[in-house]
Amino acid sequence: MWFTPKLFVMVVSITRLVMPMPLNESTTQMRERLEEEAVTWHARLASGDSTADEQAAIAEWRRLSSAHEKAYLKIAKLWDMLDLVLPVDENNRQNLDSNTAEFGTAFSQHKESAGQPSQGGATIISLHAARQSNSGVLPDRRNPPAQRTQSQSNRSAISAIARWGLGLAVAAALLLLICNTFCFDYLQHPFADYRTLIGEQSTLHLADGSTVYLNTDTALDVSLSEHERRILLLQGEAEFEVAHDKNRPFRVMTGNTTTEAIGTRFVVRYNDSVGDVTLLEGKVRTTRASAKGEILETVTLKPGDHVAFNDQMLGDVKATDLAAANAWRRGRLVMNFVALQDVVTEINRYRRGRVLLLNSDLGQRKIHVAMEINHIDDWLNALDDTLPMRVRHVGHIVLLQGQ
C-alpha cells in the first residue's frame, strides 16, 4: 500500500470534514473531539516518518490546554493496545467470513438462536429498560422517508517497523480504522438509488404499492418495468412487503443469488458476498445462478424459514424466530446464545464509532442479548458489571478488554 504524507493529510482532512467541530459542544463532546484529534497526531508521530515541522505542530497542539495534553497522554497510553486490537478484530471478521464448509450452520446460528431456550454457559444481558441519555446514543432516525442519493508486539515492534521503513503503514492502519469508524459508509455505493448511513433506518414506498424498509448502512437500486420488479441489494438489510402482481414477479438480487416473491413479506441481508433470507409471510423461492445465468441451486421457503448463502452455495433451510428476525424494525436487537464477537459485529452495523475486542477468548463467550438500538452505549457501559471485562472509551471508539 502506497501511503504518502500527502495522502495522510487528505485522510485526516476527510475525517475532520465528516466530524466537524460543533459550535456549542458539551464537556463530553469536547473530550471526545480532542481524543480523536490526539489519535491523528499520535499516529503521525509514531509512524517514524514525521517531519520537524509536524513534531513542532504536535507539541504546540498539546500545549493548547490541559485538556489537549490529557487527551494526548490517554491516546499514547492506549497506543500499545492497538497491536492487539487490529489483528484480533480482523481475525474475528475473517473467521466469520471464511467458514464456507460449515456455512449454513454457522451463519444460521446468529439469526435463529433468538428462538432457542436459554442454555448453560450463556450470560443474559438485557438493557432494554435503560435510559441514560448522556452516553452518546444514536439519534432516533428509524422512520424518516428514504432519500434518493446523488450520486498492527509492542512499542519496540513499532520502532522496528519504522527502521525498516514501514512505520507509516502502522499510521495508515490506524487512520484506516479512523476513517472506517467515521466515514466509511459515506464512501460505499454513493450512486445507489436509495441508501441509509450507519445508524439510519428508512421506509421506501414503491410505485407498485410495495414497501421496502431499509435497515442501517444499506444500499439498493430499484428497477420497475412492465414485466418485472427488480431490486438490487448492494449491501445491508431490508424487509420487503410486496404488493401482489402475478404479471410482474418481484425479485431481490444479491450477488448471484435471487429471491423471488409474489405477494409476500421477507427480509434479505447481504454484506461482503454473504447473506441470508428470512420469510415472514407468504412464499419465496431463492435461487443461486452461475455467471452465465444457469440455475445451480434453488430452495423454497415457508413462513419462519431462513436460509443463508454465499457465492459458492446455499445453506440448509432452518427455522427461525420471526420476532427476532426483524426486531430491528421495532428498534431492538435480540440475540440468544451468540458469541460476544458476533454481537460486536452486529453492533458495529448500527454504531458509527467502532467497538473493538482486545481479547479473542473474550470474544468466544456466549451471551444472550436484548437491547434497544438507540441505547447501544448504555448496554456497552453495563458490560463491566455483567462480564469480567473493562470498557474503555477513546472518543467514539469503544475498547472491550478482559480482566
C-alpha positions as CSV (number, residue, x, y, z in Angstrom):
1,M,0.0,0.0,0.0
2,W,1.4,3.4,-1.0
3,F,0.7,5.8,1.8
4,T,2.4,9.2,1.4
5,P,2.3,12.2,3.8
6,K,0.0,14.0,1.3
7,L,-2.4,11.1,1.5
8,F,-2.1,11.2,5.3
9,V,-3.2,14.8,5.3
10,M,-6.0,14.0,2.9
11,V,-7.4,11.2,5.1
12,V,-7.2,13.4,8.1
13,S,-8.9,16.2,6.2
14,I,-11.8,13.9,5.2
15,T,-12.1,12.7,8.8
16,R,-12.3,16.2,10.1
17,L,-14.7,17.1,7.4
18,V,-17.1,14.3,8.3
19,M,-16.8,15.1,12.0
20,P,-16.9,18.9,12.1
21,M,-16.3,20.9,15.3
22,P,-19.7,21.8,16.8
23,L,-20.4,25.4,17.7
24,N,-21.7,24.6,21.2
25,E,-20.2,21.4,22.4
26,S,-20.6,19.8,25.9
27,T,-17.6,18.8,28.1
28,T,-18.1,15.2,26.9
29,Q,-18.2,16.2,23.3
30,M,-15.1,18.3,23.6
31,R,-13.2,15.4,25.3
32,E,-14.2,13.1,22.5
33,R,-13.2,15.5,19.8
34,L,-9.8,16.1,21.4
35,E,-9.2,12.4,21.8
36,E,-10.0,11.9,18.1
37,E,-7.6,14.7,17.2
38,A,-4.9,13.1,19.5
39,V,-5.3,9.8,17.6
40,T,-4.4,11.6,14.4
41,W,-1.4,13.4,15.9
42,H,0.0,10.4,17.7
43,A,-0.4,8.2,14.6
44,R,1.7,10.6,12.7
45,L,4.4,10.9,15.4
46,A,4.6,7.1,15.9
47,S,5.0,6.5,12.2
48,G,8.7,7.3,12.4
49,D,8.2,9.4,9.4
50,S,7.1,12.7,10.8
51,T,8.9,15.9,9.9
52,A,10.4,18.5,12.4
53,D,7.5,20.9,11.5
54,E,5.0,18.2,12.2
55,Q,6.6,17.3,15.6
56,A,6.5,21.0,16.5
57,A,2.9,21.2,15.5
58,I,2.1,18.2,17.7
59,A,3.9,19.8,20.6
60,E,2.1,23.1,20.0
61,W,-1.3,21.3,19.9
62,R,-0.5,19.5,23.2
63,R,0.3,22.9,24.9
64,L,-3.1,24.5,23.9
65,S,-4.7,23.4,27.1
66,S,-4.6,20.8,29.9
67,A,-7.4,19.0,28.2
68,H,-5.4,18.7,25.0
69,E,-2.4,17.2,27.0
70,K,-4.7,14.9,28.9
71,A,-6.2,13.6,25.7
72,Y,-2.8,13.0,24.1
73,L,-1.5,11.1,27.1
74,K,-4.5,8.9,27.1
75,I,-4.1,8.0,23.5
76,A,-0.3,7.5,23.9
77,K,-1.1,5.0,26.8
78,L,-3.7,3.2,24.7
79,W,-1.4,3.0,21.7
80,D,0.2,-0.2,23.0
81,M,-3.2,-1.8,22.7
82,L,-3.6,-1.2,19.0
83,D,-1.2,-4.0,18.0
84,L,-3.8,-6.3,19.8
85,V,-6.9,-4.6,18.6
86,L,-6.3,-4.5,14.9
87,P,-5.3,-8.2,14.3
88,V,-7.9,-9.6,16.8
89,D,-10.6,-7.6,15.2
90,E,-9.5,-8.5,11.7
91,N,-9.2,-12.2,12.7
92,N,-12.7,-12.2,14.1
93,R,-14.1,-10.9,10.9
94,Q,-12.1,-13.3,8.7
95,N,-13.2,-16.2,10.8
96,L,-16.8,-15.2,10.4
97,D,-16.4,-15.0,6.6
98,S,-14.2,-18.0,5.8
99,N,-16.1,-21.0,7.2
100,T,-17.7,-21.9,3.9
101,A,-17.7,-25.7,4.8
102,E,-19.9,-25.1,7.8
103,F,-21.5,-22.0,6.3
104,G,-25.2,-22.8,6.7
105,T,-25.0,-23.9,10.3
106,A,-22.6,-21.2,11.5
107,F,-24.5,-18.4,9.8
108,S,-27.9,-19.6,10.8
109,Q,-27.0,-19.7,14.5
110,H,-26.9,-15.9,14.5
111,K,-30.3,-15.5,13.2
112,E,-32.3,-18.4,14.5
113,S,-30.8,-18.7,18.0
114,A,-33.1,-16.0,19.2
115,G,-35.9,-18.5,19.4
116,Q,-34.0,-21.2,21.4
117,P,-34.3,-21.6,25.2
118,S,-31.6,-20.5,27.5
119,Q,-28.5,-22.8,27.5
120,G,-25.8,-23.3,30.1
121,G,-22.8,-21.0,30.0
122,A,-24.5,-18.1,28.5
123,T,-24.8,-14.7,30.2
124,I,-28.1,-12.9,29.9
125,I,-27.6,-9.2,29.2
126,S,-30.8,-7.2,28.8
127,L,-30.8,-3.4,29.0
128,H,-33.9,-2.5,27.1
129,A,-35.2,-0.5,30.1
130,A,-32.1,1.5,30.5
131,R,-32.4,5.3,30.0
132,Q,-29.0,7.0,30.4
133,S,-29.3,9.8,27.8
134,N,-25.8,11.2,28.3
135,S,-24.0,8.2,26.9
136,G,-23.7,9.3,23.3
137,V,-26.5,7.1,21.9
138,L,-27.7,7.2,18.3
139,P,-30.5,9.6,17.4
140,D,-33.9,8.2,16.7
141,R,-33.8,8.0,12.9
142,R,-35.7,4.8,12.3
143,N,-38.6,6.2,10.4
144,P,-37.6,9.1,8.0
145,P,-38.6,8.6,4.4
146,A,-35.9,7.1,2.2
147,Q,-34.0,9.7,0.2
148,R,-32.6,9.2,-3.2
149,T,-28.8,9.9,-3.3
150,Q,-26.8,11.8,-5.9
151,S,-24.9,10.0,-6.7
152,Q,-0.8,-3.9,13.7
153,S,4.2,-6.6,19.6
154,N,4.5,-3.6,21.4
155,R,6.2,-0.2,21.1
156,S,9.6,-1.8,20.2
157,A,7.9,-3.7,17.4
158,I,6.6,-0.3,16.1
159,S,10.1,1.1,16.3
160,A,11.5,-1.9,14.4
161,I,8.9,-1.5,11.7
162,A,9.8,2.2,11.5
163,R,13.5,1.3,11.0
164,W,12.5,-0.9,8.1
165,G,10.7,2.0,6.5
166,L,7.2,0.6,7.3
167,G,6.4,2.8,10.2
168,L,3.9,4.8,8.1
169,A,1.9,1.6,7.5
170,V,1.2,1.5,11.2
171,A,-0.1,5.0,11.0
172,A,-2.0,4.0,7.9
173,A,-3.7,1.1,9.7
174,L,-4.8,3.4,12.5
175,L,-6.0,6.1,10.0
176,L,-7.9,3.5,8.1
177,L,-9.5,2.5,11.4
178,I,-10.5,6.1,12.0
179,C,-11.9,6.5,8.5
180,N,-13.7,3.2,8.8
181,T,-15.1,4.4,12.1
182,F,-16.4,7.8,10.9
183,C,-16.8,8.0,7.2
184,F,-16.6,4.5,5.6
185,D,-20.3,4.3,4.9
186,Y,-20.2,7.7,3.1
187,L,-17.8,6.1,0.5
188,Q,-19.9,2.9,-0.1
189,H,-22.2,2.8,-3.1
190,P,-22.5,6.6,-3.3
191,F,-24.6,6.3,-6.5
192,A,-27.1,3.8,-5.3
193,D,-30.7,4.8,-5.9
194,Y,-31.5,4.6,-2.2
195,R,-29.3,4.2,0.8
196,T,-29.1,4.6,4.6
197,L,-25.9,5.5,6.6
198,I,-24.8,3.9,9.8
199,G,-27.5,4.3,12.4
200,E,-30.2,5.2,9.9
201,Q,-33.4,3.3,9.0
202,S,-35.8,4.4,6.3
203,T,-39.0,3.4,4.6
204,L,-39.4,3.4,0.9
205,H,-42.8,3.2,-0.8
206,L,-42.5,1.9,-4.4
207,A,-44.8,2.9,-7.3
208,D,-46.3,-0.6,-7.5
209,G,-47.6,-0.4,-3.9
210,S,-44.8,-2.4,-2.3
211,T,-42.9,-1.1,0.7
212,V,-39.2,-1.5,1.5
213,Y,-37.8,-1.0,5.0
214,L,-34.1,-0.2,4.9
215,N,-32.0,-1.1,7.9
216,T,-28.7,0.6,8.8
217,D,-26.0,1.0,6.2
218,T,-28.0,-0.3,3.3
219,A,-27.8,0.5,-0.4
220,L,-30.1,-0.7,-3.2
221,D,-31.2,0.0,-6.7
222,V,-34.8,-0.2,-7.9
223,S,-36.0,-1.1,-11.4
224,L,-39.7,-1.4,-12.1
225,S,-40.8,-2.4,-15.6
226,E,-43.9,-3.8,-17.3
227,H,-42.7,-7.4,-16.9
228,E,-40.6,-7.4,-13.7
229,R,-39.9,-5.6,-10.4
230,R,-36.3,-5.9,-9.6
231,I,-34.4,-4.8,-6.5
232,L,-30.6,-5.0,-6.5
233,L,-29.5,-5.1,-2.8
234,L,-25.9,-3.9,-3.0
235,Q,-25.3,-4.2,0.8
236,G,-27.1,-4.1,4.1
237,E,-30.5,-5.4,5.1
238,A,-34.1,-4.7,4.1
239,E,-37.6,-6.0,4.7
240,F,-39.8,-6.3,1.7
241,E,-43.6,-6.0,1.9
242,V,-44.6,-7.0,-1.6
243,A,-47.8,-5.9,-3.4
244,H,-49.4,-8.8,-5.3
245,D,-48.9,-8.6,-9.1
246,K,-49.0,-12.0,-10.8
247,N,-47.8,-10.5,-14.1
248,R,-44.7,-8.8,-12.6
249,P,-42.6,-11.0,-10.3
250,F,-40.8,-9.2,-7.5
251,R,-37.1,-10.2,-7.4
252,V,-34.4,-9.2,-5.0
253,M,-30.9,-9.8,-6.4
254,T,-27.8,-10.2,-4.1
255,G,-24.6,-11.2,-6.0
256,N,-25.5,-14.3,-7.9
257,T,-28.5,-15.1,-5.6
258,T,-32.1,-14.1,-6.4
259,T,-35.1,-14.2,-4.2
260,E,-38.4,-14.1,-6.0
261,A,-41.8,-13.5,-4.3
262,I,-45.4,-12.7,-5.3
263,G,-47.4,-11.1,-2.5
264,T,-45.3,-11.8,0.5
265,R,-43.1,-10.3,3.2
266,F,-39.5,-11.3,3.8
267,V,-36.1,-10.0,5.0
268,V,-32.9,-10.1,3.0
269,R,-29.4,-9.3,4.4
270,Y,-26.2,-9.1,2.3
271,N,-22.7,-8.0,3.0
272,D,-19.3,-8.9,1.5
273,S,-20.8,-11.7,-0.7
274,V,-22.5,-13.3,2.3
275,G,-26.2,-13.1,3.0
276,D,-29.4,-14.7,4.2
277,V,-33.2,-14.7,3.6
278,T,-35.9,-14.9,6.2
279,L,-39.5,-15.4,5.2
280,L,-42.1,-13.7,7.4
281,E,-45.2,-14.3,5.4
282,G,-46.2,-15.9,2.1
283,K,-43.8,-17.9,-0.1
284,V,-40.5,-17.2,-1.8
285,R,-38.0,-19.0,-3.9
286,T,-34.3,-18.3,-3.5
287,T,-32.0,-19.3,-6.4
288,R,-28.3,-19.3,-6.9
289,A,-27.1,-18.9,-10.5
290,S,-23.8,-19.2,-12.4
291,A,-22.1,-16.2,-14.1
292,K,-23.8,-17.3,-17.3
293,G,-27.3,-17.3,-15.7
294,E,-27.6,-21.1,-15.3
295,I,-29.6,-22.2,-12.2
296,L,-27.3,-24.0,-9.8
297,E,-29.5,-24.3,-6.6
298,T,-33.0,-23.5,-5.6
299,V,-34.8,-23.6,-2.3
300,T,-38.4,-22.7,-1.5
301,L,-39.2,-21.1,1.9
302,K,-42.3,-21.1,4.0
303,P,-43.1,-18.6,6.8
304,G,-40.5,-19.0,9.6
305,D,-37.8,-20.4,7.3
306,H,-34.3,-19.0,7.0
307,V,-31.6,-19.7,4.5
308,A,-28.0,-18.4,4.4
309,F,-26.0,-18.1,1.2
310,N,-22.7,-17.0,-0.3
311,D,-21.3,-17.0,-3.8
312,Q,-20.5,-20.7,-3.6
313,M,-23.6,-22.3,-2.0
314,L,-27.0,-22.0,-0.5
315,G,-27.1,-23.2,3.2
316,D,-29.7,-25.5,4.7
317,V,-33.2,-24.2,5.3
318,K,-33.7,-23.8,9.0
319,A,-36.5,-22.5,11.2
320,T,-36.0,-19.1,12.9
321,D,-37.8,-16.9,15.4
322,L,-39.7,-14.4,13.4
323,A,-40.0,-11.9,16.2
324,A,-36.2,-11.7,16.4
325,A,-35.6,-11.8,12.7
326,N,-36.9,-8.3,12.2
327,A,-36.6,-6.9,15.7
328,W,-34.7,-4.0,14.2
329,R,-38.0,-2.8,12.7
330,R,-39.1,-2.2,16.3
331,G,-35.8,-0.6,17.2
332,R,-34.3,-3.6,19.0
333,L,-31.5,-6.2,18.7
334,V,-32.3,-9.7,20.1
335,M,-29.7,-12.5,20.0
336,N,-29.6,-15.6,22.2
337,F,-26.5,-17.8,22.9
338,V,-24.3,-15.9,20.5
339,A,-20.6,-15.3,20.8
340,L,-19.7,-11.9,22.0
341,Q,-17.6,-11.3,18.9
342,D,-20.7,-11.8,16.8
343,V,-22.6,-9.4,19.0
344,V,-19.9,-6.8,18.5
345,T,-20.0,-7.3,14.7
346,E,-23.7,-6.7,14.8
347,I,-23.5,-3.6,17.0
348,N,-20.9,-2.1,14.6
349,R,-23.5,-2.1,11.9
350,Y,-25.5,0.4,13.9
351,R,-22.9,2.5,15.7
352,R,-20.6,4.9,13.9
353,G,-17.8,4.6,16.4
354,R,-16.3,1.1,16.2
355,V,-16.4,-1.3,19.1
356,L,-13.3,-3.4,19.3
357,L,-12.4,-6.6,21.3
358,L,-8.9,-6.8,22.8
359,N,-9.1,-10.5,23.8
360,S,-10.1,-13.2,21.3
361,D,-11.0,-15.6,24.2
362,L,-13.5,-13.0,25.5
363,G,-15.0,-12.8,22.1
364,Q,-15.9,-16.5,22.2
365,R,-18.1,-16.1,25.3
366,K,-21.7,-16.9,24.7
367,I,-24.3,-14.4,25.8
368,H,-27.9,-13.5,25.4
369,V,-28.7,-10.0,24.3
370,A,-31.7,-7.8,24.3
371,M,-31.1,-4.1,23.7
372,E,-32.6,-1.0,22.1
373,I,-30.7,0.2,19.1
374,N,-30.9,3.8,20.4
375,H,-29.3,2.7,23.7
376,I,-26.4,0.6,22.5
377,D,-23.9,2.7,24.5
378,D,-26.0,2.0,27.7
379,W,-25.6,-1.7,27.0
380,L,-21.9,-1.4,26.4
381,N,-21.3,0.6,29.6
382,A,-23.1,-2.1,31.6
383,L,-20.8,-4.9,30.3
384,D,-18.2,-4.4,33.0
385,D,-20.9,-5.1,35.6
386,T,-22.1,-8.3,34.0
387,L,-18.9,-9.8,32.4
388,P,-15.3,-10.0,33.5
389,M,-14.1,-7.1,31.3
390,R,-13.3,-3.4,31.3
391,V,-15.0,-0.9,28.9
392,R,-12.7,1.9,27.7
393,H,-13.9,4.8,25.6
394,V,-11.5,6.6,23.2
395,G,-13.6,9.2,21.6
396,H,-16.4,7.4,19.9
397,I,-14.3,4.2,19.7
398,V,-15.0,1.6,22.5
399,L,-12.4,-1.0,23.6
400,L,-13.5,-4.2,25.4
401,Q,-10.7,-5.7,27.5
402,G,-11.0,-8.9,29.6
403,Q,-9.9,-8.6,33.2
